[in-house]
Amino acid sequence: VSAAAGLAAMRRVTAGVNRELAAVSPASPCHGDVLGVLPVQHPAQIANYAALSAAPSLLAAGLAGGAVTALFLTLFASVRRRRQDLAVLKTIGFTRRQLAATVAWQATVAAIVGSAVGIPLGIALGRWLWTAFARQIYAVPQPAVPVLSIVLLPLCALALVNLAAALPGRSAARTPAALALRAE
């Protein structure tokens, strides 16, 4: 039965019961009672979750910002620690652009591996947690995975990490080969 047909049938039944209750004698304890059809009643936990509105998105944005910042600092530390290796690459013919691309590829590989592991793991863990939550409050678990988000997430991650790699890449490109190799 469709939702509309079910609602119409329930309203017909309650209308008939209300006519019968109106015909009951005033001495009856049921006199004055009326039946009505209520909309779907959600448990308080689900109603309260709807009040969160933007909180999950803000939390996700904060975590993404922290991850990009951590990657940025890691790339800077990597450039600083590998200054001699970068100088060797420069002496064998790498251009500034190629040195910057080396750092960008390091960030890109981190994003690809993170997306390849994190997205399926996040989907599985999210479905499991939502199902456990829904069963705890006696609701029907219907976890949904937004396909557009799954497609856009790795693309945005690649764009963000390459943006974060721009400054460390510039630092790597400026590495003076003679000064870095002098200590060797």
C-alpha positions in Angstrom: 0.0 0.0 0.0 1.3 3.4 -0.8 1.7 6.0 2.0 -1.2 8.1 0.6 -3.5 5.1 0.2 -2.7 3.9 3.8 -3.3 7.4 5.2 -6.6 7.7 3.4 -7.7 4.2 4.7 -6.8 5.2 8.2 -8.7 8.4 8.0 -11.8 6.6 6.7 -11.6 4.2 9.6 -11.2 6.9 12.2 -14.1 8.9 10.7 -16.3 5.9 11.1 -15.2 5.3 14.7 -15.7 9.0 15.5 -19.3 8.8 14.1 -19.9 5.8 16.3 -18.4 7.5 19.4 -20.6 10.5 18.8 -23.7 8.3 18.8 -22.8 6.8 22.2 -25.0 7.9 25.1 -23.8 10.6 27.4 -23.7 8.2 30.3 -21.0 6.0 28.6 -17.4 6.5 29.6 -16.5 6.8 25.9 -18.8 9.8 25.3 -16.8 12.7 23.8 -13.8 10.6 22.8 -12.3 11.3 19.3 -9.8 9.4 17.3 -7.2 11.1 15.0 -4.4 10.1 12.7 -1.1 11.4 13.8 1.9 12.0 11.4 4.9 9.7 11.7 6.4 10.0 15.2 10.2 9.9 15.4 12.1 9.0 18.5 13.6 12.0 20.3 17.1 11.1 19.3 16.2 11.4 15.6 14.4 14.7 16.2 17.3 16.0 18.1 19.7 14.9 15.4 17.8 17.0 12.9 18.4 20.1 15.1 22.2 19.7 14.7 21.9 20.9 11.0 25.3 22.2 10.1 27.3 20.6 13.0 28.4 17.5 11.1 29.5 19.5 8.1 31.5 21.9 10.3 33.1 19.0 12.1 34.1 17.4 8.8 35.5 20.8 7.5 37.5 21.2 10.7 39.0 17.7 10.4 39.8 18.3 6.8 41.5 21.6 7.7 43.5 19.9 10.4 44.6 17.1 8.0 45.7 19.6 5.3 47.6 21.6 7.9 49.3 18.4 9.1 50.2 17.5 5.5 51.5 21.0 4.9 53.8 20.9 8.0 54.9 17.4 7.1 55.9 18.5 3.6 57.8 21.4 5.0 59.7 19.1 7.3 60.3 16.7 4.5 61.8 19.4 2.3 64.0 20.6 5.1 65.1 17.1 6.0 65.7 16.1 2.4 67.5 19.3 1.3 70.6 17.4 0.4 68.7 14.9 -1.7 66.9 17.8 -3.5 70.3 19.4 -4.1 71.6 16.2 -5.7 68.5 16.1 -7.9 69.2 19.7 -8.9 72.8 18.9 -9.8 71.9 16.0 -12.1 69.5 18.3 -14.0 66.2 18.8 -12.3 64.7 22.2 -12.9 62.9 24.3 -10.3 59.6 23.2 -11.7 60.5 19.5 -11.4 61.6 19.9 -7.8 58.3 21.6 -7.0 56.5 18.7 -8.8 58.4 16.2 -6.7 56.9 17.7 -3.6 53.5 17.9 -5.2 53.6 14.2 -6.1 54.5 13.4 -2.6 51.3 15.2 -1.5 49.3 13.6 -4.3 50.3 10.1 -3.3 49.4 10.8 0.3 45.9 12.0 -0.8 45.4 9.0 -3.2 46.4 6.5 -0.5 44.3 8.3 2.1 41.3 8.4 -0.2 41.7 4.7 -1.3 41.8 3.6 2.3 39.7 6.2 4.1 36.6 6.3 1.9 35.7 2.6 1.9 36.6 2.4 5.6 34.5 5.5 6.4 31.6 4.1 4.5 31.8 0.7 6.3 32.3 2.3 9.7 29.5 4.9 9.1 27.0 2.3 8.0 27.8 0.0 11.0 27.6 2.9 13.5 24.3 4.2 12.0 22.8 0.8 12.1 23.8 0.3 15.7 22.4 3.7 16.6 19.1 3.1 14.8 18.6 -0.3 16.4 19.3 1.1 19.8 16.4 3.6 19.5 14.2 1.0 17.7 14.2 2.8 14.4 14.5 1.2 11.0 18.2 1.5 9.9 18.4 2.9 6.4 22.0 4.1 5.9 22.5 6.1 2.7 25.7 6.8 1.0 25.7 10.1 -1.1 27.4 9.1 -4.3 28.2 12.7 -5.3 30.1 13.2 -2.1 32.2 10.0 -2.7 33.1 11.3 -6.2 33.9 14.8 -5.1 35.8 14.0 -2.0 38.9 12.6 -3.7 38.9 15.4 -6.2 38.7 18.1 -3.5 41.4 16.2 -1.5 43.7 16.3 -4.5 43.1 20.0 -5.1 43.7 20.8 -1.4 46.9 18.8 -1.0 48.4 20.2 -4.2 47.5 23.7 -2.9 49.2 22.8 0.4 52.2 21.5 -1.5 52.7 24.8 -3.4 54.7 26.6 -0.7 56.9 23.6 0.3 57.4 23.0 -3.4 58.6 26.5 -3.9 61.0 26.1 -0.9 62.3 22.9 -2.5 62.8 24.7 -5.8 64.9 27.4 -4.2 67.3 24.9 -2.6 70.8 26.0 -3.5 72.7 23.0 -4.8 76.2 24.2 -3.9 75.3 25.2 -0.3 73.4 22.0 0.4 76.2 19.7 -1.0 79.1 21.6 0.6 78.5 19.7 3.9 78.9 16.4 2.0 
